[in-house]
Amino acid sequence: MTTVDDALITVAAVLVTAPYWISAGLKMWWFRATVAEMQGLGLEHARAVAGATIATQAFGSALLVLGVLPLVGLLALSVFTIAASSLGHAFWRLPAGERLMGANGFLANVGLLGGLLSVALLHRLS
């Protein structure tokens, strides 16, 4: 792999993890609202779950971007994204008028999973 290839992998990793970085920052900044969101999802130990969410998003992203244990970062972010999609974007549970917006959020997360897998593959090939 060339330096250009390495740079492109890094740029791809930064772009695909941007939603996680931003989300982690916002969740940290508005931690009380994050805890309330977790409680609203019916999760026990909402404070601990909120902290784990922030840590997973931040550290999983860092591992992928830095290329340090990128497959661990991929796994952490993938498991988180699947869980978050099932809990927070369960469009199939929404009233008919809200289903389309919920489905859009869910499908955006499916796209994130594809991007994460692509970056992990690039790391593996490099």
DRENPA-3360 file (N, C-alpha, C; in nm, 2 decimals, always signed):
BEGIN
1 = MTTVDDAL = +0.08/-0.12/+0.00/+0.00/+0.00/+0.00/+0.09/+0.12/+0.00 ~ +0.04/+0.23/-0.07/+0.12/+0.35/-0.07/+0.07/+0.45/+0.03 ~ +0.14/+0.56/+0.05/+0.10/+0.66/+0.14/-0.03/+0.72/+0.10 ~ -0.06/+0.73/-0.03/-0.19/+0.78/-0.07/-0.30/+0.68/-0.03 ~ -0.28/+0.55/-0.04/-0.38/+0.46/+0.00/-0.40/+0.47/+0.15 ~ -0.30/+0.48/+0.23/-0.31/+0.49/+0.37/-0.39/+0.62/+0.41 ~ -0.36/+0.73/+0.34/-0.43/+0.85/+0.36/-0.58/+0.84/+0.33 ~ -0.61/+0.77/+0.22/-0.75/+0.75/+0.18/-0.83/+0.66/+0.28;
9 = ITVAAVLV = -0.76/+0.56/+0.33/-0.82/+0.48/+0.44/-0.85/+0.56/+0.56 ~ -0.76/+0.65/+0.60/-0.78/+0.74/+0.71/-0.90/+0.83/+0.69 ~ -0.90/+0.89/+0.57/-1.01/+0.98/+0.54/-1.14/+0.91/+0.54 ~ -1.15/+0.79/+0.48/-1.27/+0.71/+0.48/-1.31/+0.67/+0.63 ~ -1.21/+0.64/+0.71/-1.25/+0.61/+0.85/-1.30/+0.73/+0.92 ~ -1.24/+0.85/+0.90/-1.29/+0.97/+0.96/-1.43/+1.00/+0.92 ~ -1.46/+0.99/+0.79/-1.59/+1.02/+0.74/-1.70/+0.92/+0.79 ~ -1.67/+0.79/+0.79/-1.77/+0.70/+0.84/-1.79/+0.70/+0.99;
17 = TAPYWISA = -1.69/+0.75/+1.06/-1.71/+0.76/+1.21/-1.75/+0.89/+1.25 ~ -1.76/+0.99/+1.16/-1.81/+1.12/+1.20/-1.94/+1.12/+1.28 ~ -2.04/+1.05/+1.24/-2.16/+1.05/+1.32/-2.14/+1.00/+1.46 ~ -2.05/+0.91/+1.48/-2.03/+0.86/+1.61/-1.95/+0.96/+1.70 ~ -1.85/+1.03/+1.64/-1.78/+1.13/+1.71/-1.88/+1.24/+1.75 ~ -1.96/+1.29/+1.66/-2.05/+1.40/+1.69/-2.15/+1.35/+1.79 ~ -2.21/+1.23/+1.78/-2.30/+1.18/+1.87/-2.24/+1.17/+2.01 ~ -2.12/+1.12/+2.02/-2.05/+1.10/+2.15/-2.04/+1.24/+2.22;
25 = GLKMWWFR = -1.99/+1.34/+2.14/-1.97/+1.47/+2.19/-2.10/+1.54/+2.24 ~ -2.21/+1.52/+2.16/-2.34/+1.58/+2.20/-2.40/+1.51/+2.32 ~ -2.38/+1.37/+2.33/-2.43/+1.30/+2.44/-2.35/+1.34/+2.57 ~ -2.22/+1.36/+2.55/-2.15/+1.40/+2.67/-2.19/+1.54/+2.71 ~ -2.20/+1.63/+2.62/-2.24/+1.77/+2.65/-2.37/+1.78/+2.72 ~ -2.47/+1.70/+2.67/-2.60/+1.70/+2.72/-2.63/+1.57/+2.79 ~ -2.54/+1.54/+2.89/-2.55/+1.41/+2.95/-2.68/+1.38/+3.02 ~ -2.74/+1.48/+3.08/-2.87/+1.46/+3.15/-2.98/+1.42/+3.04;
33 = ATVAEMQG = -2.98/+1.48/+2.93/-3.07/+1.45/+2.82/-3.04/+1.31/+2.77 ~ -2.92/+1.27/+2.77/-2.88/+1.14/+2.72/-2.93/+1.03/+2.82 ~ -2.92/+1.06/+2.95/-2.97/+0.97/+3.05/-3.12/+0.96/+3.03 ~ -3.19/+1.07/+3.01/-3.33/+1.07/+2.99/-3.37/+0.99/+2.87 ~ -3.29/+1.00/+2.76/-3.32/+0.93/+2.64/-3.31/+0.78/+2.67 ~ -3.21/+0.74/+2.74/-3.19/+0.59/+2.78/-3.31/+0.55/+2.87 ~ -3.35/+0.63/+2.96/-3.47/+0.59/+3.04/-3.59/+0.58/+2.96 ~ -3.61/+0.67/+2.86/-3.72/+0.67/+2.77/-3.73/+0.54/+2.68;
41 = LGLEHARA = -3.61/+0.48/+2.66/-3.61/+0.36/+2.59/-3.63/+0.24/+2.68 ~ -3.65/+0.27/+2.81/-3.68/+0.16/+2.90/-3.56/+0.08/+2.95 ~ -3.44/+0.15/+2.93/-3.32/+0.08/+2.97/-3.29/+0.10/+3.12 ~ -3.26/-0.01/+3.19/-3.22/+0.00/+3.33/-3.07/+0.06/+3.34 ~ -3.04/+0.11/+3.45/-2.91/+0.17/+3.47/-2.87/+0.27/+3.36 ~ -2.97/+0.36/+3.34/-2.96/+0.45/+3.22/-2.83/+0.53/+3.23 ~ -2.78/+0.57/+3.34/-2.65/+0.65/+3.35/-2.54/+0.57/+3.30 ~ -2.53/+0.44/+3.34/-2.42/+0.36/+3.30/-2.43/+0.33/+3.15;
49 = VAGATIAT = -2.55/+0.31/+3.10/-2.57/+0.28/+2.96/-2.53/+0.41/+2.88 ~ -2.56/+0.52/+2.93/-2.53/+0.65/+2.86/-2.37/+0.66/+2.85 ~ -2.31/+0.63/+2.96/-2.16/+0.64/+2.97/-2.10/+0.54/+2.87 ~ -2.15/+0.42/+2.87/-2.10/+0.31/+2.79/-2.12/+0.35/+2.64 ~ -2.23/+0.41/+2.61/-2.26/+0.45/+2.47/-2.16/+0.56/+2.43 ~ -2.13/+0.65/+2.51/-2.03/+0.76/+2.47/-1.90/+0.69/+2.46 ~ -1.86/+0.61/+2.55/-1.73/+0.54/+2.54/-1.72/+0.46/+2.41 ~ -1.82/+0.38/+2.38/-1.82/+0.29/+2.26/-1.80/+0.38/+2.14;
57 = QAFGSALL = -1.88/+0.48/+2.13/-1.88/+0.57/+2.01/-1.74/+0.63/+1.99 ~ -1.69/+0.68/+2.10/-1.56/+0.76/+2.09/-1.44/+0.66/+2.07 ~ -1.43/+0.56/+2.16/-1.31/+0.47/+2.15/-1.32/+0.38/+2.03 ~ -1.44/+0.33/+2.00/-1.45/+0.25/+1.88/-1.41/+0.32/+1.75 ~ -1.45/+0.45/+1.75/-1.41/+0.54/+1.63/-1.26/+0.56/+1.63 ~ -1.20/+0.59/+1.75/-1.06/+0.62/+1.75/-0.98/+0.49/+1.71 ~ -1.02/+0.38/+1.75/-0.95/+0.26/+1.71/-0.95/+0.24/+1.55 ~ -1.07/+0.27/+1.50/-1.08/+0.25/+1.35/-1.00/+0.36/+1.28;
65 = VLGVLPLV = -1.01/+0.49/+1.32/-0.94/+0.60/+1.26/-0.79/+0.58/+1.27 ~ -0.74/+0.55/+1.39/-0.60/+0.53/+1.41/-0.54/+0.41/+1.35 ~ -0.63/+0.31/+1.32/-0.58/+0.19/+1.26/-0.52/+0.10/+1.37 ~ -0.55/+0.13/+1.50/-0.50/+0.05/+1.61/-0.62/-0.05/+1.65 ~ -0.60/-0.18/+1.63/-0.70/-0.27/+1.65/-0.83/-0.23/+1.58 ~ -0.82/-0.20/+1.45/-0.94/-0.15/+1.37/-1.06/-0.25/+1.37 ~ -1.03/-0.38/+1.38/-1.14/-0.48/+1.38/-1.21/-0.48/+1.51 ~ -1.14/-0.44/+1.62/-1.21/-0.43/+1.75/-1.30/-0.31/+1.75;
73 = GLLALSVF = -1.25/-0.20/+1.69/-1.33/-0.08/+1.67/-1.45/-0.11/+1.59 ~ -1.43/-0.18/+1.48/-1.54/-0.22/+1.39/-1.65/-0.30/+1.47 ~ -1.60/-0.40/+1.54/-1.70/-0.48/+1.61/-1.77/-0.40/+1.72 ~ -1.70/-0.32/+1.79/-1.77/-0.23/+1.89/-1.88/-0.14/+1.83 ~ -1.84/-0.07/+1.72/-1.93/+0.02/+1.66/-2.05/-0.06/+1.59 ~ -2.02/-0.17/+1.53/-2.12/-0.25/+1.47/-2.23/-0.30/+1.57 ~ -2.18/-0.36/+1.68/-2.27/-0.41/+1.78/-2.35/-0.29/+1.83 ~ -2.29/-0.18/+1.86/-2.36/-0.07/+1.91/-2.47/-0.02/+1.81;
81 = TIAASSLG = -2.43/-0.01/+1.68/-2.52/+0.04/+1.58/-2.64/-0.06/+1.56 ~ -2.62/-0.19/+1.57/-2.73/-0.28/+1.56/-2.82/-0.27/+1.68 ~ -2.76/-0.25/+1.80/-2.85/-0.24/+1.92/-2.92/-0.10/+1.91 ~ -2.85/+0.00/+1.88/-2.92/+0.14/+1.87/-3.03/+0.14/+1.77 ~ -3.00/+0.07/+1.66/-3.11/+0.07/+1.55/-3.23/-0.01/+1.60 ~ -3.21/-0.12/+1.67/-3.32/-0.20/+1.71/-3.40/-0.13/+1.82 ~ -3.33/-0.05/+1.91/-3.40/+0.02/+2.02/-3.45/+0.16/+1.98 ~ -3.36/+0.24/+1.92/-3.40/+0.38/+1.89/-3.46/+0.41/+1.76;
89 = HAFWRLPA = -3.45/+0.31/+1.66/-3.51/+0.33/+1.53/-3.60/+0.22/+1.49 ~ -3.67/+0.17/+1.59/-3.76/+0.06/+1.56/-3.89/+0.11/+1.49 ~ -3.87/+0.14/+1.36/-3.98/+0.20/+1.29/-4.10/+0.11/+1.28 ~ -4.09/-0.02/+1.29/-4.20/-0.12/+1.28/-4.29/-0.10/+1.40 ~ -4.25/-0.03/+1.51/-4.33/-0.01/+1.63/-4.40/+0.12/+1.62 ~ -4.37/+0.21/+1.53/-4.42/+0.34/+1.52/-4.56/+0.35/+1.46 ~ -4.64/+0.45/+1.49/-4.77/+0.47/+1.42/-4.74/+0.49/+1.27 ~ -4.83/+0.46/+1.19/-4.82/+0.46/+1.04/-4.76/+0.60/+0.99;
97 = GERLMGAN = -4.80/+0.71/+1.05/-4.76/+0.84/+1.00/-4.61/+0.87/+1.04 ~ -4.55/+0.80/+1.13/-4.42/+0.82/+1.17/-4.32/+0.71/+1.12 ~ -4.37/+0.61/+1.06/-4.29/+0.50/+1.02/-4.18/+0.54/+0.92 ~ -4.21/+0.62/+0.82/-4.12/+0.66/+0.72/-3.99/+0.73/+0.78 ~ -4.01/+0.82/+0.87/-3.90/+0.89/+0.94/-3.82/+0.79/+1.02 ~ -3.89/+0.70/+1.09/-3.82/+0.60/+1.16/-3.74/+0.50/+1.07 ~ -3.80/+0.47/+0.96/-3.73/+0.38/+0.87/-3.60/+0.45/+0.81 ~ -3.61/+0.58/+0.79/-3.50/+0.65/+0.73/-3.38/+0.65/+0.83;
105 = GFLANVGL = -3.41/+0.67/+0.96/-3.30/+0.66/+1.06/-3.24/+0.52/+1.06 ~ -3.33/+0.42/+1.06/-3.28/+0.28/+1.06/-3.19/+0.25/+0.94 ~ -3.24/+0.29/+0.82/-3.17/+0.26/+0.70/-3.04/+0.34/+0.69 ~ -3.03/+0.46/+0.75/-2.90/+0.53/+0.76/-2.80/+0.45/+0.84 ~ -2.85/+0.39/+0.95/-2.76/+0.30/+1.03/-2.71/+0.18/+0.95 ~ -2.80/+0.13/+0.87/-2.76/+0.02/+0.78/-2.65/+0.06/+0.69 ~ -2.66/+0.18/+0.63/-2.55/+0.24/+0.55/-2.42/+0.26/+0.63 ~ -2.43/+0.30/+0.76/-2.31/+0.32/+0.84/-2.25/+0.18/+0.86;
113 = LGGLLSVA = -2.32/+0.08/+0.88/-2.27/-0.06/+0.89/-2.19/-0.10/+0.77 ~ -2.24/-0.06/+0.65/-2.17/-0.09/+0.53/-2.04/-0.01/+0.52 ~ -2.04/+0.11/+0.56/-1.92/+0.19/+0.56/-1.82/+0.14/+0.65 ~ -1.86/+0.10/+0.77/-1.77/+0.04/+0.87/-1.70/-0.08/+0.82 ~ -1.78/-0.17/+0.76/-1.73/-0.29/+0.70/-1.63/-0.26/+0.59 ~ -1.66/-0.16/+0.51/-1.57/-0.13/+0.40/-1.43/-0.08/+0.45 ~ -1.44/+0.01/+0.55/-1.31/+0.06/+0.61/-1.24/-0.05/+0.68 ~ -1.31/-0.14/+0.74/-1.24/-0.26/+0.81/-1.17/-0.34/+0.70;
121 = LLHRLS = -1.24/-0.37/+0.59/-1.18/-0.44/+0.48/-1.06/-0.37/+0.42 ~ -1.06/-0.24/+0.41/-0.95/-0.17/+0.36/-0.83/-0.18/+0.46 ~ -0.86/-0.17/+0.59/-0.75/-0.19/+0.68/-0.69/-0.33/+0.67 ~ -0.77/-0.43/+0.65/-0.73/-0.57/+0.64/-0.64/-0.59/+0.52 ~ -0.68/-0.52/+0.41/-0.60/-0.54/+0.29/-0.47/-0.46/+0.29 ~ -0.46/-0.36/+0.38/-0.34/-0.28/+0.38/-0.23/-0.34/+0.45;
% end
